[in-house]
């Protein structure tokens, strides 16, 4: 029996909010630990990886795999062990008591003994129609150089951004690409001096200050260049490129938790105990990019999903002696 029902409220042992590598991995471990997890997929089932055409750096796929196909496989694996995967998203929470309350789609109320948050983070984009067009086509727009830089080996790319992450990604691309053009909107970096110096001293990185993106150019299928404008002189010109990378930050999908959970200044959930998935609210755990602003990789998200399920399992075992830790969880 997965849930205990009242006339209007459903109660579960383990509720997983969000899908993606973190959510589905948490579900696999939680289900194998007899926690009968219920997982709500959220507004973007499968998370950010569903916008990635090719995933070649996740262990176990020697020939690579598409992001959507990987998410389908992870979902099937979670369901195989008994996870109740549902469409819908959490619109409100109340973590003020021992029983954690959530509302689905603004209507249905659910109570959970444990909650694993796997809502991820959303990359910020410029919002240009041409940018969104080639992002959706998978034809040359990306917000992750580490994920996608390999596909542009020995090619020319453009990256937008001025902070530490943008400098780090530009430097990463410089090791793969023939040339990297970095567009900085102001007349200086926001990055630390050491990171700015690193890109400035890299031979195949050209930095254009006071420069903004006007349009992402392409042939209808893939990116072929970027039209840019100097915001002081007004000069407009085109830069040949096969890849357009956006590194202007991410927004963690954590707004509904801000009244109950400790967040940092940008909205990432803070781990109450370093090295664990615990939050400041007992019985509520976090995995994936909702807390990770450093690595943001599918493999690290999956790892923290495992951690969250194990932490939730131990929490339940400590509260209820009749709930035994399943030895199979660790196999």
Secondary structure as the mmCIF struct_conf table of DSSP 4:
data_model
#
loop_
_struct_conf.conf_type_id
_struct_conf.id
_struct_conf.beg_label_comp_id
_struct_conf.beg_label_asym_id
_struct_conf.beg_label_seq_id
_struct_conf.end_label_comp_id
_struct_conf.end_label_asym_id
_struct_conf.end_label_seq_id
STRN STRN1 UNK A 3 UNK A 5
BEND BEND1 UNK A 7 UNK A 8
STRN STRN2 UNK A 9 UNK A 17
HELX_RH_AL_P HELX_RH_AL_P1 UNK A 20 UNK A 32
TURN_TY1_P TURN_TY1_P1 UNK A 33 UNK A 34
STRN STRN3 UNK A 38 UNK A 40
BEND BEND2 UNK A 43 UNK A 44
TURN_TY1_P TURN_TY1_P2 UNK A 45 UNK A 46
HELX_RH_3T_P HELX_RH_3T_P1 UNK A 47 UNK A 51
BEND BEND3 UNK A 53 UNK A 53
STRN STRN4 UNK A 55 UNK A 55
BEND BEND4 UNK A 57 UNK A 58
TURN_TY1_P TURN_TY1_P3 UNK A 59 UNK A 60
TURN_TY1_P TURN_TY1_P4 UNK A 62 UNK A 63
STRN STRN5 UNK A 65 UNK A 65
HELX_RH_AL_P HELX_RH_AL_P2 UNK A 67 UNK A 80
TURN_TY1_P TURN_TY1_P5 UNK A 81 UNK A 82
STRN STRN6 UNK A 84 UNK A 86
BEND BEND5 UNK A 87 UNK A 87
STRN STRN7 UNK A 90 UNK A 94
BEND BEND6 UNK A 96 UNK A 99
STRN STRN8 UNK A 100 UNK A 104
TURN_TY1_P TURN_TY1_P6 UNK A 105 UNK A 107
STRN STRN9 UNK A 108 UNK A 117
STRN STRN10 UNK A 121 UNK A 123
HELX_RH_AL_P HELX_RH_AL_P3 UNK A 129 UNK A 137
TURN_TY1_P TURN_TY1_P7 UNK A 138 UNK A 138
BEND BEND7 UNK A 139 UNK A 140
STRN STRN11 UNK A 141 UNK A 142
BEND BEND8 UNK A 143 UNK A 143
HELX_RH_AL_P HELX_RH_AL_P4 UNK A 145 UNK A 148
HELX_RH_3T_P HELX_RH_3T_P2 UNK A 149 UNK A 152
TURN_TY1_P TURN_TY1_P8 UNK A 153 UNK A 154
BEND BEND9 UNK A 155 UNK A 155
STRN STRN12 UNK A 156 UNK A 160
BEND BEND10 UNK A 163 UNK A 163
HELX_RH_AL_P HELX_RH_AL_P5 UNK A 164 UNK A 174
TURN_TY1_P TURN_TY1_P9 UNK A 175 UNK A 176
BEND BEND11 UNK A 177 UNK A 178
STRN STRN13 UNK A 179 UNK A 183
BEND BEND12 UNK A 185 UNK A 188
BEND BEND13 UNK A 190 UNK A 191
HELX_RH_AL_P HELX_RH_AL_P6 UNK A 193 UNK A 200
TURN_TY1_P TURN_TY1_P10 UNK A 201 UNK A 201
TURN_TY1_P TURN_TY1_P11 UNK A 203 UNK A 204
STRN STRN14 UNK A 205 UNK A 208
BEND BEND14 UNK A 209 UNK A 210
STRN STRN15 UNK A 211 UNK A 218
BEND BEND15 UNK A 219 UNK A 222
STRN STRN16 UNK A 223 UNK A 230
TURN_TY1_P TURN_TY1_P12 UNK A 231 UNK A 233
STRN STRN17 UNK A 236 UNK A 240
BEND BEND16 UNK A 242 UNK A 242
STRN STRN18 UNK A 243 UNK A 246
BEND BEND17 UNK A 248 UNK A 248
STRN STRN19 UNK A 250 UNK A 252
BEND BEND18 UNK A 253 UNK A 253
HELX_RH_3T_P HELX_RH_3T_P3 UNK A 255 UNK A 257
TURN_TY1_P TURN_TY1_P13 UNK A 258 UNK A 260
BEND BEND19 UNK A 261 UNK A 261
STRN STRN20 UNK A 263 UNK A 263
TURN_TY1_P TURN_TY1_P14 UNK A 265 UNK A 266
BEND BEND20 UNK A 267 UNK A 267
HELX_LH_PP_P HELX_LH_PP_P1 UNK A 268 UNK A 268
STRN STRN21 UNK A 269 UNK A 269
HELX_LH_PP_P HELX_LH_PP_P2 UNK A 270 UNK A 271
BEND BEND21 UNK A 272 UNK A 273
TURN_TY1_P TURN_TY1_P15 UNK A 274 UNK A 275
BEND BEND22 UNK A 276 UNK A 276
STRN STRN22 UNK A 278 UNK A 278
BEND BEND23 UNK A 280 UNK A 281
TURN_TY1_P TURN_TY1_P16 UNK A 282 UNK A 283
STRN STRN23 UNK A 284 UNK A 286
HELX_RH_3T_P HELX_RH_3T_P4 UNK A 288 UNK A 290
TURN_TY1_P TURN_TY1_P17 UNK A 291 UNK A 291
BEND BEND24 UNK A 293 UNK A 294
HELX_RH_AL_P HELX_RH_AL_P7 UNK A 298 UNK A 319
TURN_TY1_P TURN_TY1_P18 UNK A 321 UNK A 322
BEND BEND25 UNK A 323 UNK A 323
HELX_LH_PP_P HELX_LH_PP_P3 UNK A 324 UNK A 326
HELX_RH_3T_P HELX_RH_3T_P5 UNK A 327 UNK A 330
#
